[in-house]
Amino acid sequence: MQNPSVSIGAIDFVGPPHISALEGFTYVTVTKVQGTTATVQITGPDDTEESNEF
């Protein structure tokens, strides 16, 4: 089995080219990884645990 290139808890910097629902670039935390798909949540000092997942 091949290890994923991202792991749960990793922080990444993404924007509209990566996630069309975003209005600008922001930091996200990886919350789930399934195969080649990662689910992320916006992270930062003003965000809460209820922030949207993408």
GISUL-V480171 format. One record per residue. N is the residue number from 1. RES is the residue in three letters. SS is DSSP state (hx for helix, st for strand, lp for the rest). PHI is phi in radians with two decimals (* if undefined). Layout:
# GISUL-V480171
N,RES,SS,PHI  N,RES,SS,PHI
This chain:
# GISUL-V480171
1,MET,lp,*  2,GLN,lp,-1.52  3,ASN,lp,-1.30  4,PRO,lp,-1.19  5,SER,lp,-1.39  6,VAL,lp,-2.18  7,SER,lp,-2.33  8,ILE,lp,-1.01  9,GLY,lp,1.68  10,ALA,lp,-1.17  11,ILE,st,-1.90  12,ASP,st,-2.38  13,PHE,st,-2.00  14,VAL,st,-2.31  15,GLY,lp,-2.67  16,PRO,lp,-0.93  17,PRO,lp,-1.10  18,HIS,lp,-1.68  19,ILE,lp,-2.32  20,SER,lp,-1.07  21,ALA,lp,-1.28  22,LEU,lp,-1.43  23,GLU,lp,-1.55  24,GLY,lp,-2.75  25,PHE,lp,-1.35  26,THR,st,-2.73  27,TYR,st,-1.54  28,VAL,st,-2.30  29,THR,st,-1.95  30,VAL,st,-1.29  31,THR,st,-1.86  32,LYS,st,-2.60  33,VAL,st,-2.34  34,GLN,st,-2.37  35,GLY,lp,1.10  36,THR,lp,-1.73  37,THR,st,-1.98  38,ALA,st,-2.05  39,THR,st,-1.78  40,VAL,st,-2.20  41,GLN,st,-2.32  42,ILE,st,-1.03  43,THR,lp,-2.29  44,GLY,lp,2.76  45,PRO,lp,-1.14  46,ASP,lp,-1.75  47,ASP,lp,-1.67  48,THR,lp,-2.00  49,GLU,lp,-1.15  50,GLU,lp,-1.58  51,SER,lp,-1.03  52,ASN,lp,-1.04  53,GLU,st,-1.79  54,PHE,lp,-2.20
